[in-house]
Amino acid sequence: MSIEVVDVRKHEHHFGVYVVKFEDGTERLATKNLTPGKRVYGERLIKWRDEEYREWNPYRSKLAAAIVNGIKFIPIQEGTHMLYLGAASGTTPSHISDIVGERGLIYSVEFSPRVFREFIEKLVDQGRRNVVPILGDARFPYQYAHYVKGVDVVYIDVAQPAQAKILADNADYFLKPGGYVMLVIKAMSIDVTAPATETFKQEINTLKERGFEILETVHLEPYDTAHAMVIAKKK
Ligand SMILES: C[S@@+](CC[C@H](N)C(=O)[O-])C[C@H]1O[C@@H](n2cnc3c(N)ncnc32)[C@H](O)[C@@H]1O
């Protein structure tokens, strides 16, 4: 038997993010479903006052984990155009797609053909029109330079070494002046021998050296161990 929803309210800090309250007092994040009736990764669909919401699971999405852990500012709102590196099968991109709405756009780069196929199948099933899937390698932005127009935000979650460098290289190509970057640091992917805090410092230094002002860093535990999210702005 499913637990009754007793309230859905806007998140106090973040545009397009909602907090669903259940009758047992528990609360969960959600976004308003841009493609009602369609699930992306088995998430719960929640009906409330003629609207449908999708539960946003912090164990499945690092952006949700950052929000639950109290990040103060995410540079995403209605109409935002974003380049998303490391889309996988589209879990987090789908929630960003809900937030940015029909006027927004998410160029979503993934380099594994197998994962990309799954991503495409889900997009076709859902009919999400604001997600542009790109099979490409984020280390080589020239591969997709002819598809991508200037963006407000570049987001990276590739779980690979040198993520900050890859992010800055992509920002050089595609980020509009004064735009933002969002970096998911997975310490273990960068250097398994270094303590996580050392790795975080190195990646943040790379961003500073490449002309970014660091606005905020949030650790993602307990949802993801040795992970952090960094928000920075191009000076
Ligand atoms: C941690 S998963 C991303 C999860 C996704 N961001 C989400 O929250 O829904 C990392 C993804 O990055 C992809 N990836 C790794 N290196 C890449 C590269 N150089 N270019 C593009 N994608 C890459 C992997 O194939 C994998 O699907």
The ligand as an SDF file (V2000), in Angstrom:
LIG
                    3D

 27 29  0  0  0  0  0  0  0  0999 V2000
   28.7690    8.5150  -13.0110 C   0  0  0  0  0  0  0  0  0  0  0  0
   28.1440    8.2240  -14.5900 S   0  0  0  0  0  0  0  0  0  0  0  0
   27.0790    9.6160  -14.8870 C   0  0  0  0  0  0  0  0  0  0  0  0
   25.7540    9.6070  -14.1650 C   0  0  0  0  0  0  0  0  0  0  0  0
   24.8590   10.7490  -14.6470 C   0  0  0  0  0  0  0  0  0  0  0  0
   25.5920   11.9840  -14.6310 N   0  0  0  0  0  0  0  0  0  0  0  0
   23.6350   10.9270  -13.7790 C   0  0  0  0  0  0  0  0  0  0  0  0
   23.7400   11.5210  -12.6970 O   0  0  0  0  0  0  0  0  0  0  0  0
   22.5540   10.5010  -14.1770 O   0  0  0  0  0  0  0  0  0  0  0  0
   29.5090    8.6630  -15.6010 C   0  0  0  0  0  0  0  0  0  0  0  0
   29.2490    8.5150  -17.1020 C   0  0  0  0  0  0  0  0  0  0  0  0
   30.2790    9.2190  -17.8000 O   0  0  0  0  0  0  0  0  0  0  0  0
   30.5760    8.5180  -18.9880 C   0  0  0  0  0  0  0  0  0  0  0  0
   31.9100    8.9580  -19.4150 N   0  0  0  0  0  0  0  0  0  0  0  0
   33.1040    8.6420  -18.8720 C   0  0  0  0  0  0  0  0  0  0  0  0
   34.1010    9.2580  -19.5230 N   0  0  0  0  0  0  0  0  0  0  0  0
   33.5220    9.9990  -20.4980 C   0  0  0  0  0  0  0  0  0  0  0  0
   34.0270   10.8630  -21.5030 C   0  0  0  0  0  0  0  0  0  0  0  0
   35.3310   11.0870  -21.6270 N   0  0  0  0  0  0  0  0  0  0  0  0
   33.1480   11.4670  -22.3340 N   0  0  0  0  0  0  0  0  0  0  0  0
   31.8080   11.2380  -22.2160 C   0  0  0  0  0  0  0  0  0  0  0  0
   31.2710   10.4180  -21.2810 N   0  0  0  0  0  0  0  0  0  0  0  0
   32.1100    9.8160  -20.4340 C   0  0  0  0  0  0  0  0  0  0  0  0
   30.5000    7.0400  -18.5560 C   0  0  0  0  0  0  0  0  0  0  0  0
   30.3120    6.1930  -19.6770 O   0  0  0  0  0  0  0  0  0  0  0  0
   29.3110    7.0610  -17.5980 C   0  0  0  0  0  0  0  0  0  0  0  0
   28.1140    6.7620  -18.2770 O   0  0  0  0  0  0  0  0  0  0  0  0
  1  2  1  0
  2  3  1  0
  2 10  1  0
  3  4  1  0
  4  5  1  0
  5  6  1  0
  5  7  1  0
  7  8  2  0
  7  9  1  0
 10 11  1  0
 11 12  1  0
 11 26  1  0
 12 13  1  0
 13 14  1  0
 13 24  1  0
 14 15  1  0
 14 23  1  0
 15 16  2  0
 16 17  1  0
 17 18  1  0
 17 23  2  0
 18 19  1  0
 18 20  2  0
 20 21  1  0
 21 22  2  0
 22 23  1  0
 24 25  1  0
 24 26  1  0
 26 27  1  0
M  CHG  2   2   1   9  -1
M  END
$$$$
